[in-house]
Each structure stands twice: as structure tokens, then as C-alpha cells.
Amino acid sequence: MQFDALLHPTPKGLYCPPGDFYVDPVAPVARAVVTHGHADHARAGHGAVLATPETIAIMGARYGEAFTPGPQSARYHDRTAINDVNVTLVPAGHVLGSAQAVIESGGTRIVVSGDYKRREDPTCPPFEVVPCDVFISEATFALPVFKHPETGGEIRKLLASVKQFPERTHVIGAYALGKAQRIICELRREGYDDAVFIHGALQKLCGLYEAHGVSLGPLEPATIENRGAKQEFAGRIVIAPPSAIQDRWARRFADPLPVFASGWMRIRQRTRQRGVELPLIISDHADWDELTGTIREIGPEELWITHGREDALMRWAELEGMKARPLRLVGYDDENE
């Protein structure tokens, strides 16, 4: 089978003709396979959605239980037949419920990785390597400058700052799905047992993580009404959506110290633009070495690149003697919230 006959890009997203379904479509379609719950990959309005149980739950929490008339849960490694195509979801290591879509028909196997990372994450299973004919990779951090440091070291940097500035409230900007819960779990691994205070926008998804077996420890709402005088937040850790750390909302706390957790904190200009005092380089995407190492490990016949820094990864593949193509898909952003 020609690879394009099994899967090819369209304005709505990657389309599989023999299965008559799309993967992570950016517009409403009759049947969608969704790799994970971030808003740029998981949209409401599809006639049917195949995803992991966790992703189905996340979409229900974000869009309402009626986000699709045809939700279909598939656990990791279960094979689902859609017309003449078999679809298997395997862990992508990105966020809770994130999956790679393994698409097989006529002896051809294409793996759509969605978004992925290779670092250990206490909130989700690790990425699994699946040999395939075509590997479709994101390229969010596909530049050699992006080399993420060890996560524990970044968390220890945060805890050292909390100890150094006990009169200030550390207000951490973190994406509501995945990043916030991961930071909480990493704090617990480093021995931080105090309550973590969370913005109201994080409460539903933190509860969903708990319901799916991810223990987050003591959490409290980050409200002055709940805590009394704002001085009671001195020396505390508050986690909020990124947009809130420079908002009036953050000024309710004791001398707030703005923190932002993202792979983009490697770029000093982005740190300054956001007014971040303490950048934490913590990403839920693979860095340059992890991207190229993963592709070498899989060894596909062809590499297709969906979104991000496509040109650099294309050039790397060319130097490696690997056939590659950019798909130029639009509508996908880094951890779009």
C-alpha cells in the first residue's frame, strides 16, 4: 500500500480513507481518533470519537458530557477495527491519557505520535517505541538549542526560592491539563508535603487526575476568602493558568513572585516578555536530543513532521539519509489552552 493511500494531510487534519476517519482533526468530522485532551488536538463537535478512557473523560470535563454522540473508549494496546483499518492506542508520555495512534492496513503501519515526551512523568505512562513504516512526529522544540534540564533540578530550584523568600508567594503559571498536575507530583517527590494552592480553573482537572489514580496530596483553593488575610499566603506555592500570573488576580497574594513552567523558558526573551522572575524549564514535549533519538530508535522508512520547527528536523533527517516530509498542518500550538 502507498503510504498516502492509508493516511494523508487534508485541511481538516490527517485523514485515513480506508478507515474513513481523521486523527486529531481541527474541524468537526464524522469520525475522529483523538490522541490526547489538549484543546488543539481534542475538539468538540465530532460525530464519533475514539480515544483512551482518560481522554474521553477529559473531553467530557472540558466540553460537557455531550461533546460527541459517539464516544468510544479504547485502552492502551487494545486493537480497534474501523472498516478495513486496525487502530491501536499506545502511551505517548505527554499527559494523562495521551496516546500514539498506531494505524495498520494491508501490511503497512503508520504511527501518529500526537504530542510526546521521553522524560519520566509520575502522572502518565511512559512513551512506547513502536516500529513502523512511517513515524509522524511533532517538532515543537525541534531546534538544537532546546535541551531540557533534569526536572527534579528545576523543582529543587523552586523550593530553594521558597526557602530564600519566605515573605513572598510563589505564583506558578502552568497549563491546566498536564503541567499543573505534574508539577504538584514532582513537588511531592521532592518531599514538599504542605498544601498546594490552586486557581479555580485547575480544580476540575486536578479532581479528574485524582479520580484516575494520580495522587496529588493536599490541595486548597487559592482564594483570599478561604485563607483570610493575604499575608497568610507568604511562603506558599500557588499554581494558576499562565495568563493569571501577571493578572490582577495574582496581586491578591503576599508580594507575589511570578514563576512560569515551560520549555519556552529556555528563551530569555520569552521570560522577559512574561515578566517571569523564576523560569522553570519543564516541558511536556520532547527536546531536540529526545526527538532525534526517538526517530533513530524507531528507524522508520519515512518521517513525517506535523507541526513546530519542521525545517530543522527536515534538515537533520536529510543528513541522516532518511526520507522526510513536512505536512504543514495548521491549527496546532504548543500546549494550546
Secondary structure, 3 states (H helix, E strand, C coil): CCHHHHCEEECCEEEECCCCEEECCCCCCCEEECCCCCCCCCCCCCCEEEECHHHHHHHHHHHCCCCCCCEEECCCCCEEEECCEEEEEEECCCCCCCEEEEEEECCEEEEECCCCCCCCCCCCCCCCCCCCCEEEEEECCCCCCCCCCCHHHHHHHHHHHHHHCCCCCEEEECCCCCHHHHHHHHHHHCCCCCCEEECHHHHHHHHHHHHCCCCCCCEEECCHHHHCCHHHHCCCEEEECHHHCCCHHHHHCCCCEEEEECHHHHCHHHHHHCCCCEEECCCCCCCHHHHHHHHHHHCCCEEEEEEECHHHHHHHHHHCCCEEEECCCCCCCCCCC
